[in-house]
Amino acid sequence: MNEKTGPAQGSGRWNDLGRRAVSAIVLAGLGIGAIWAGGLWFAGFAAISVGIMVWELASMLGSPVRRRLGIMAGLACLAVALLPSGWGLPFLMLPAILGANLVARDRLAFALFTVLIVLAGYGLIHLRADIGTIWLIWLVAIVVVTDIFGYFAGRLIGGPKFWPRISPKKTWAGTVAGWLGAALVGLAYVIWFDALPQIIGISIAMSMASQMGDIAESAVKRRAGVKDSSNLIPGHGGFFDRFDGVLGAAVFLLLIEQVAAFPPMVQSIAAGG
Protein backbone atom coordinates (compact mmCIF):
# COMPACT_ATOMS: atom_id res chain seq x y z
CA MET A 1 0.00 0.00 0.00
CA ASN A 2 1.48 3.29 -1.13
CA GLU A 3 0.56 6.60 0.42
CA LYS A 4 0.88 10.14 -0.87
CA THR A 5 2.27 12.43 1.71
CA GLY A 6 0.25 15.54 2.25
CA PRO A 7 -2.71 17.76 1.63
CA ALA A 8 -0.74 20.04 -0.69
CA GLN A 9 -1.08 17.58 -3.55
CA GLY A 10 -4.75 18.48 -4.02
CA SER A 11 -7.38 16.40 -5.72
CA GLY A 12 -4.73 14.33 -7.51
CA ARG A 13 -4.32 12.43 -4.28
CA TRP A 14 -7.51 10.50 -5.10
CA ASN A 15 -6.97 9.85 -8.81
CA ASP A 16 -6.39 6.13 -8.30
CA LEU A 17 -9.15 5.61 -5.74
CA GLY A 18 -11.81 4.45 -8.21
CA ARG A 19 -9.68 1.74 -9.82
CA ARG A 20 -8.40 0.63 -6.43
CA ALA A 21 -11.95 0.35 -5.10
CA VAL A 22 -13.23 -1.72 -8.04
CA SER A 23 -10.22 -4.05 -7.93
CA ALA A 24 -10.53 -4.41 -4.17
CA ILE A 25 -14.22 -5.34 -4.45
CA VAL A 26 -13.50 -8.01 -7.07
CA LEU A 27 -10.63 -9.45 -5.04
CA ALA A 28 -12.71 -9.38 -1.87
CA GLY A 29 -15.50 -11.25 -3.64
CA LEU A 30 -13.12 -13.96 -4.82
CA GLY A 31 -11.50 -14.23 -1.40
CA ILE A 32 -14.78 -14.36 0.51
CA GLY A 33 -16.12 -17.01 -1.87
CA ALA A 34 -13.01 -19.14 -1.38
CA ILE A 35 -13.11 -18.70 2.41
CA TRP A 36 -16.79 -19.66 2.50
CA ALA A 37 -16.21 -22.75 0.32
CA GLY A 38 -13.23 -23.90 2.38
CA GLY A 39 -11.63 -27.28 1.84
CA LEU A 40 -9.93 -27.89 -1.48
CA TRP A 41 -11.53 -24.75 -2.94
CA PHE A 42 -9.75 -22.49 -0.49
CA ALA A 43 -6.56 -24.55 -0.66
CA GLY A 44 -6.64 -24.17 -4.44
CA PHE A 45 -7.22 -20.42 -4.18
CA ALA A 46 -4.27 -20.07 -1.78
CA ALA A 47 -2.03 -22.23 -3.97
CA ILE A 48 -2.88 -20.24 -7.12
CA SER A 49 -2.18 -16.99 -5.28
CA VAL A 50 1.18 -18.37 -4.09
CA GLY A 51 2.05 -19.46 -7.62
CA ILE A 52 1.21 -16.03 -9.07
CA MET A 53 3.28 -14.23 -6.44
CA VAL A 54 6.34 -16.42 -7.02
CA TRP A 55 5.90 -15.91 -10.77
CA GLU A 56 5.88 -12.14 -10.16
CA LEU A 57 8.93 -12.39 -7.89
CA ALA A 58 10.84 -14.44 -10.47
CA SER A 59 9.83 -11.95 -13.18
CA MET A 60 11.16 -9.01 -11.16
CA LEU A 61 14.45 -10.82 -10.62
CA GLY A 62 14.94 -11.79 -14.24
CA SER A 63 14.16 -15.51 -14.39
CA PRO A 64 13.62 -17.00 -17.87
CA VAL A 65 11.50 -19.82 -16.36
CA ARG A 66 9.25 -17.76 -14.11
CA ARG A 67 6.09 -19.63 -15.13
CA ARG A 68 7.59 -22.98 -14.12
CA LEU A 69 8.71 -21.54 -10.80
CA GLY A 70 5.22 -20.20 -10.12
CA ILE A 71 3.61 -23.56 -10.88
CA MET A 72 6.18 -25.31 -8.71
CA ALA A 73 5.51 -22.97 -5.79
CA GLY A 74 1.73 -23.40 -6.05
CA LEU A 75 2.06 -27.17 -6.03
CA ALA A 76 4.50 -26.95 -3.13
CA CYS A 77 1.97 -24.95 -1.13
CA LEU A 78 -0.63 -27.67 -1.66
CA ALA A 79 1.86 -30.38 -0.73
CA VAL A 80 2.88 -28.69 2.52
CA ALA A 81 -0.76 -28.12 3.45
CA LEU A 82 -2.32 -31.43 2.42
CA LEU A 83 0.31 -34.12 2.92
CA PRO A 84 0.67 -35.75 6.36
CA SER A 85 2.73 -33.74 8.84
CA GLY A 86 6.40 -33.88 8.00
CA TRP A 87 6.07 -35.35 4.52
CA GLY A 88 5.17 -32.05 2.94
CA LEU A 89 7.94 -30.03 4.55
CA PRO A 90 10.63 -30.72 1.90
CA PHE A 91 8.33 -29.06 -0.63
CA LEU A 92 8.49 -25.88 1.44
CA MET A 93 12.15 -25.50 0.52
CA LEU A 94 12.22 -27.07 -2.94
CA PRO A 95 11.03 -24.11 -5.07
CA ALA A 96 13.45 -21.78 -3.28
CA ILE A 97 16.44 -24.08 -3.71
CA LEU A 98 15.76 -24.92 -7.35
CA GLY A 99 14.64 -21.43 -8.26
CA ALA A 100 17.63 -19.66 -6.73
CA ASN A 101 19.74 -21.03 -9.57
CA LEU A 102 17.24 -19.86 -12.18
CA VAL A 103 17.05 -16.12 -11.49
CA ALA A 104 19.42 -13.55 -12.93
CA ARG A 105 20.09 -11.62 -9.72
CA ASP A 106 19.38 -11.42 -5.98
CA ARG A 107 19.23 -15.18 -5.56
CA LEU A 108 19.15 -15.00 -1.77
CA ALA A 109 16.21 -12.60 -1.88
CA PHE A 110 14.36 -14.95 -4.22
CA ALA A 111 15.01 -17.95 -2.00
CA LEU A 112 13.96 -16.23 1.23
CA PHE A 113 10.82 -14.67 -0.22
CA THR A 114 9.78 -17.89 -1.94
CA VAL A 115 9.99 -19.80 1.35
CA LEU A 116 7.95 -17.09 3.09
CA ILE A 117 5.33 -17.01 0.32
CA VAL A 118 4.84 -20.79 0.38
CA LEU A 119 4.82 -20.78 4.19
CA ALA A 120 2.21 -18.02 4.24
CA GLY A 121 0.00 -19.97 1.84
CA TYR A 122 0.25 -22.97 4.13
CA GLY A 123 -0.55 -20.77 7.13
CA LEU A 124 -3.75 -19.50 5.53
CA ILE A 125 -4.91 -23.02 4.63
CA HIS A 126 -4.09 -24.20 8.16
CA LEU A 127 -5.96 -21.27 9.69
CA ARG A 128 -9.11 -21.93 7.65
CA ALA A 129 -9.11 -25.69 8.20
CA ASP A 130 -7.90 -26.05 11.81
CA ILE A 131 -8.72 -22.85 13.68
CA GLY A 132 -11.86 -21.60 12.00
CA THR A 133 -13.35 -19.24 9.49
CA ILE A 134 -13.84 -16.37 11.94
CA TRP A 135 -10.10 -16.25 12.60
CA LEU A 136 -9.18 -16.25 8.95
CA ILE A 137 -11.62 -13.36 8.53
CA TRP A 138 -9.91 -11.68 11.50
CA LEU A 139 -6.50 -11.91 9.81
CA VAL A 140 -7.82 -10.60 6.50
CA ALA A 141 -9.74 -7.82 8.29
CA ILE A 142 -6.58 -6.66 10.06
CA VAL A 143 -4.64 -6.46 6.80
CA VAL A 144 -7.47 -4.67 4.98
CA VAL A 145 -8.16 -2.20 7.80
CA THR A 146 -4.44 -1.50 8.23
CA ASP A 147 -4.25 -0.75 4.52
CA ILE A 148 -7.38 1.44 4.44
CA PHE A 149 -6.57 3.43 7.59
CA GLY A 150 -3.00 3.90 6.39
CA TYR A 151 -4.11 4.96 2.91
CA PHE A 152 -6.48 7.68 4.09
CA ALA A 153 -4.38 8.89 7.01
CA GLY A 154 -1.33 9.13 4.76
CA ARG A 155 -3.20 11.25 2.25
CA LEU A 156 -5.16 13.42 4.66
CA ILE A 157 -2.49 13.97 7.31
CA GLY A 158 0.83 13.35 5.59
CA GLY A 159 3.82 14.27 7.73
CA PRO A 160 7.13 12.51 8.39
CA LYS A 161 8.01 9.48 6.30
CA PHE A 162 8.18 6.05 7.93
CA TRP A 163 11.06 4.53 5.93
CA PRO A 164 11.84 6.88 3.04
CA ARG A 165 14.75 4.93 1.56
CA ILE A 166 12.59 1.84 1.05
CA SER A 167 9.02 3.13 0.74
CA PRO A 168 9.14 6.90 0.20
CA LYS A 169 5.35 7.37 0.20
CA LYS A 170 4.69 5.76 3.58
CA THR A 171 4.14 8.12 6.50
CA TRP A 172 4.15 7.69 10.25
CA ALA A 173 0.58 8.97 10.30
CA GLY A 174 -0.53 6.11 8.03
CA THR A 175 1.51 3.57 9.96
CA VAL A 176 0.05 4.49 13.35
CA ALA A 177 -3.44 4.75 11.86
CA GLY A 178 -3.05 1.16 10.71
CA TRP A 179 -2.30 0.07 14.27
CA LEU A 180 -5.39 1.91 15.49
CA GLY A 181 -7.54 0.20 12.87
CA ALA A 182 -6.19 -3.21 13.89
CA ALA A 183 -6.93 -2.45 17.56
CA LEU A 184 -10.54 -1.71 16.58
CA VAL A 185 -10.75 -5.08 14.81
CA GLY A 186 -9.47 -6.76 17.98
CA LEU A 187 -11.99 -4.85 20.07
CA ALA A 188 -14.79 -5.99 17.77
CA TYR A 189 -13.76 -9.60 18.38
CA VAL A 190 -13.82 -9.01 22.14
CA ILE A 191 -17.35 -7.63 21.89
CA TRP A 192 -18.90 -9.92 19.28
CA PHE A 193 -17.01 -13.20 19.61
CA ASP A 194 -16.10 -13.29 23.32
CA ALA A 195 -12.38 -13.16 22.57
CA LEU A 196 -10.12 -12.34 25.49
CA PRO A 197 -8.84 -8.73 25.65
CA GLN A 198 -5.30 -9.70 24.67
CA ILE A 199 -6.57 -10.16 21.12
CA ILE A 200 -6.30 -6.36 20.84
CA GLY A 201 -2.55 -6.50 21.44
CA ILE A 202 -2.19 -9.47 19.10
CA SER A 203 -4.13 -7.57 16.44
CA ILE A 204 -1.80 -4.58 16.68
CA ALA A 205 1.23 -6.89 16.39
CA MET A 206 -0.37 -8.54 13.35
CA SER A 207 -0.84 -5.09 11.82
CA MET A 208 2.86 -4.39 12.34
CA ALA A 209 3.74 -7.72 10.70
CA SER A 210 1.47 -6.83 7.79
CA GLN A 211 3.28 -3.51 7.37
CA MET A 212 6.65 -5.24 7.48
CA GLY A 213 5.49 -7.56 4.71
CA ASP A 214 4.62 -4.45 2.70
CA ILE A 215 8.01 -2.85 3.43
CA ALA A 216 9.90 -6.03 2.54
CA GLU A 217 8.15 -6.28 -0.81
CA SER A 218 8.89 -2.60 -1.47
CA ALA A 219 12.57 -3.32 -0.85
CA VAL A 220 12.56 -6.11 -3.44
CA LYS A 221 10.86 -3.87 -6.00
CA ARG A 222 13.35 -1.09 -5.35
CA ARG A 223 16.27 -3.48 -5.89
CA ALA A 224 14.63 -4.77 -9.06
CA GLY A 225 13.94 -1.23 -10.29
CA VAL A 226 10.19 -1.72 -10.81
CA LYS A 227 7.16 0.17 -9.52
CA ASP A 228 4.77 -2.80 -9.33
CA SER A 229 5.29 -6.55 -9.15
CA SER A 230 3.08 -6.88 -12.27
CA ASN A 231 0.06 -5.21 -13.86
CA LEU A 232 -2.48 -7.95 -13.16
CA ILE A 233 -4.68 -5.88 -10.82
CA PRO A 234 -5.75 -2.39 -12.01
CA GLY A 235 -4.90 0.25 -9.42
CA HIS A 236 -2.94 -2.20 -7.27
CA GLY A 237 -0.20 -3.62 -9.51
CA GLY A 238 0.22 -7.33 -8.95
CA PHE A 239 -0.80 -10.02 -6.50
CA PHE A 240 2.45 -9.52 -4.60
CA ASP A 241 1.62 -5.82 -4.23
CA ARG A 242 -1.87 -6.63 -2.96
CA PHE A 243 -1.07 -9.58 -0.70
CA ASP A 244 2.32 -8.62 0.75
CA GLY A 245 0.61 -7.63 4.00
CA VAL A 246 -1.23 -10.95 4.14
CA LEU A 247 2.11 -12.74 3.77
CA GLY A 248 3.63 -10.89 6.71
CA ALA A 249 0.57 -11.45 8.90
CA ALA A 250 0.16 -15.15 8.00
CA VAL A 251 3.80 -15.99 8.73
CA PHE A 252 3.70 -14.01 11.97
CA LEU A 253 0.57 -15.89 13.06
CA LEU A 254 2.42 -19.19 12.69
CA LEU A 255 5.03 -17.79 15.10
CA ILE A 256 2.36 -16.54 17.52
CA GLU A 257 0.93 -20.06 17.76
CA GLN A 258 4.29 -21.29 19.06
CA VAL A 259 4.56 -18.80 21.94
CA ALA A 260 0.98 -18.01 22.97
CA ALA A 261 -2.37 -19.76 23.19
CA PHE A 262 -4.30 -18.95 20.05
CA PRO A 263 -7.07 -18.08 19.54
CA PRO A 264 -7.46 -16.30 22.92
CA MET A 265 -11.13 -17.01 23.51
CA VAL A 266 -13.56 -19.34 25.26
CA GLN A 267 -12.69 -22.85 24.18
CA SER A 268 -16.19 -23.77 23.08
CA ILE A 269 -16.32 -20.77 20.75
CA ALA A 270 -12.78 -21.27 19.50
CA ALA A 271 -13.70 -24.78 18.41
CA GLY A 272 -16.55 -23.47 16.25
CA GLY A 273 -16.53 -21.90 12.81
C-alpha positions, -999 to +999 in steps of 0.1 A: +000+000+000+015+033-011+006+066+004+009+101-009+023+124+017+002+155+023-027+178+016-007+200-007-011+176-036-047+185-040-074+164-057-047+143-075-043+124-043-075+105-051-070+098-088-064+061-083-092+056-057-118+045-082-097+017-098-084+006-064-119+003-051-132-017-080-102-041-079-105-044-042-142-053-044-135-080-071-106-095-050-127-094-019-155-112-036-131-140-048-115-142-014-148-144+005-161-170-019-130-191-014-131-187+024-168-197+025-162-227+003-132-239+024-116-273+018-099-279-015-115-248-029-097-225-005-066-245-007-066-242-044-072-204-042-043-201-018-020-222-040-029-202-071-022-170-053+012-184-041+020-195-076+012-160-091+033-142-064+063-164-070+059-159-108+059-121-102+089-124-079+108-144-105+098-119-132+112-090-112+145-108-106+149-118-142+142-155-144+136-170-179+115-198-164+093-178-141+061-196-151+076-230-141+087-215-108+052-202-101+036-236-109+062-253-087+055-230-058+017-234-060+021-272-060+045-270-031+020-250-011-006-277-017+019-304-007+029-287+025-008-281+035-023-314+024+003-341+029+007-358+064+027-337+088+064-339+080+061-354+045+052-320+029+079-300+046+106-307+019+083-291-006+085-259+014+121-255+005+122-271-029+110-241-051+134-218-033+164-241-037+158-249-073+146-214-083+176-197-067+197-210-096+172-199-122+171-161-115+194-136-129+201-116-097+194-114-060+192-152-056+192-150-018+162-126-019+144-150-042+150-180-020+140-162+012+108-147-002+098-179-019+100-198+014+079-171+031+053-170+003+048-208+004+048-208+042+022-180+042+000-200+018+002-230+041-006-208+071-038-195+055-049-230+046-041-242+082-060-213+097-091-219+076-091-257+082-079-261+118-087-228+137-119-216+120-133-192+095-138-164+119-101-162+126-092-163+089-116-134+085-099-117+115-065-119+098-078-106+065-097-078+083-066-067+101-046-065+068-075-047+050-082-022+078-044-015+082-042-007+045-074+014+044-066+034+076-030+039+064-041+050+029-065+077+041-044+089+070-013+091+048-032+112+023-052+134+047-025+140+073+008+134+056+038+143+077+071+125+084+080+095+063+082+061+079+111+045+059+118+069+030+147+049+016+126+018+011+090+031+007+091+069+002+054+074+002+047+058+036+041+081+065+042+077+103+006+090+103-005+061+080+015+036+100+001+045+133-034+047+119-031+012+107-023+001+143-054+019+155-075+002+129-062-032+139-069-025+176-105-017+166-107-051+148-095-068+180-120-048+201-148-060+178-138-096+184-138-090+221-174-076+219-189-099+193-170-132+196-161-133+233-124-132+226-101-123+255-088-087+256-053-097+247-066-102+211-063-064+208-025-065+214-022-095+191-041-076+164-018-046+167+012-069+164-004-085+133-008-051+118+029-044+123+037-077+107+015-068+078+033-035+074+067-052+075+055-076+047+046-045+027+080-029+034+099-060+025+081-063-008+089-026-015+126-033-009+126-061-034+109-039-060+134-011-053+163-035-059+146-048-091+139-012-103+102-017-108+072+002-095+048-028-093+053-066-092+031-069-123+001-052-139-025-080-132-047-059-108-057-024-120-049+003-094-029-022-073-002-036-095+002-073-090-008-100-065+025-095-046+016-058-042-019-066-030-011-096-007+023-086+008+006-076+040-012-110+041+021-127+038+036-109+067+006-115+089+002-151+080+038-160+087+037-140+120+006-159+131+024-192+127+050-178+151+024-165+175+009-201+178+043-213+191+046-188+219+010-180+230-024-198+232-043-190+200-071-181+195-075-163+229-111-170+235-136-193+253-127-229+242-162-238+231-163-208+208-128-213+195-137-248+184-165-235+163-165-219+128 
